[in-house]
Amino acid sequence: VQLVESGGGLVQSGGSLRLSCTVSGPEITFTIYDMAWYREAPGRQRDLVASITYRGDTTYIESVQGRFTISRDNAKNTVYLQMNSLKPEDTAVYYCNRKYSRLYFDWGQGTQVTVSA
């Protein structure tokens, strides 16, 4: 299974970005996967930011609640992260994967998000 993240970039504080993550590979059943976005800032561990169940139920960490929106398109095997009102502290490499560590696929390359003050 391959995870390919895209959509990152350099944006000013207050700006927006939309990240995409496409899941591909043999015999995948994307419609039953609970998925999540994670981020890893320099010198910090990789943390879960937002998750979405196969039914579409979502969760967010407190610091992004109300600014980020996770969604999915099962027909495209893709999960999205709409990020609004970006802050410098959102700067990180963003990754997607399954929600639960025991079910992780191999990590993709991630996509860099840099928010300037």
C-alpha positions as CSV (number, residue, x, y, z in Angstrom):
1,V,0.0,0.0,0.0
2,Q,1.3,3.5,-0.9
3,L,0.4,6.8,0.8
4,V,1.0,9.9,-1.3
5,E,0.5,13.3,0.4
6,S,0.4,16.6,-1.5
7,G,-0.8,20.1,-1.2
8,G,1.7,21.6,1.2
9,G,3.6,24.8,0.7
10,L,4.6,28.2,2.1
11,V,1.8,30.4,3.3
12,Q,1.5,33.5,5.4
13,S,-0.1,33.5,8.8
14,G,-3.8,33.5,8.4
15,G,-3.7,31.7,5.1
16,S,-5.1,28.4,4.0
17,L,-4.0,25.2,2.4
18,R,-5.7,22.0,1.4
19,L,-3.8,18.8,1.8
20,S,-4.6,15.5,0.0
21,C,-3.6,12.0,0.7
22,T,-4.3,9.2,-1.8
23,V,-4.1,5.5,-0.8
24,S,-3.2,3.0,-3.5
25,G,-2.2,-0.6,-3.7
26,P,-3.6,-4.1,-4.3
27,E,-6.7,-5.2,-2.5
28,I,-7.2,-2.0,-0.5
29,T,-10.6,-1.4,1.1
30,F,-10.4,2.3,1.7
31,T,-14.1,2.6,2.6
32,I,-13.6,0.7,5.9
33,Y,-10.4,2.4,7.0
34,D,-10.4,5.0,9.8
35,M,-7.9,7.5,8.6
36,A,-5.9,10.4,10.2
37,W,-3.6,13.2,9.5
38,Y,-0.4,13.6,11.6
39,R,2.3,16.2,11.7
40,E,5.9,16.3,12.8
41,A,7.5,19.6,13.6
42,P,11.3,19.9,13.9
43,G,12.6,18.3,17.0
44,R,9.2,16.9,18.0
45,Q,7.5,13.6,17.7
46,R,4.8,12.8,15.1
47,D,1.4,13.6,16.5
48,L,-2.1,12.9,15.4
49,V,-3.9,16.1,14.3
50,A,-7.3,15.0,13.0
51,S,-9.1,11.7,12.3
52,I,-12.1,10.5,10.3
53,T,-13.8,7.1,10.7
54,Y,-15.1,5.0,7.9
55,R,-18.5,6.5,8.7
56,G,-17.3,10.1,8.5
57,D,-17.1,10.9,12.3
58,T,-14.3,13.3,12.9
59,T,-12.0,14.3,15.8
60,Y,-9.4,17.1,16.1
61,I,-6.8,18.1,18.6
62,E,-7.7,21.2,20.5
63,S,-5.2,23.5,18.8
64,V,-6.7,23.0,15.4
65,Q,-10.4,22.7,16.3
66,G,-12.4,25.2,14.3
67,R,-9.6,25.8,11.9
68,F,-8.9,22.5,10.2
69,T,-11.4,20.2,8.6
70,I,-10.8,16.5,7.7
71,S,-12.8,14.9,5.0
72,R,-12.7,11.9,2.6
73,D,-13.7,10.8,-0.9
74,N,-14.1,7.1,-0.9
75,A,-14.5,7.0,-4.7
76,K,-11.0,8.5,-5.0
77,N,-9.4,6.7,-2.0
78,T,-8.4,10.1,-0.8
79,V,-8.5,11.9,2.5
80,Y,-8.2,15.7,2.8
81,L,-7.2,18.3,5.4
82,Q,-8.5,21.8,4.8
83,M,-6.4,24.1,6.9
84,N,-7.6,27.7,7.5
85,S,-6.3,30.5,9.7
86,L,-2.9,28.9,9.7
87,K,-0.4,29.9,12.4
88,P,3.4,29.6,12.5
89,E,3.0,26.8,15.1
90,D,1.3,24.7,12.4
91,T,4.6,24.5,10.5
92,A,5.5,20.8,10.2
93,V,5.6,17.9,7.8
94,Y,2.1,16.5,7.5
95,Y,1.5,12.8,6.9
96,C,-1.6,10.6,6.6
97,N,-2.1,7.1,7.7
98,R,-4.6,4.9,9.4
99,K,-5.9,6.1,12.8
100,Y,-4.6,3.2,14.9
101,S,-0.9,2.4,15.1
102,R,-1.4,-1.3,15.0
103,L,-2.9,-0.9,11.6
104,Y,-0.4,1.6,10.1
105,F,0.7,1.3,6.5
106,D,4.2,2.2,5.6
107,W,4.5,6.0,5.9
108,G,4.6,8.2,2.8
109,Q,7.0,11.1,2.2
110,G,4.7,13.6,3.8
111,T,4.1,17.2,2.6
112,Q,5.8,20.2,4.1
113,V,3.7,23.1,5.5
114,T,5.5,26.2,6.4
115,V,3.6,29.2,7.9
116,S,5.4,32.5,8.1
117,A,4.6,35.1,10.7
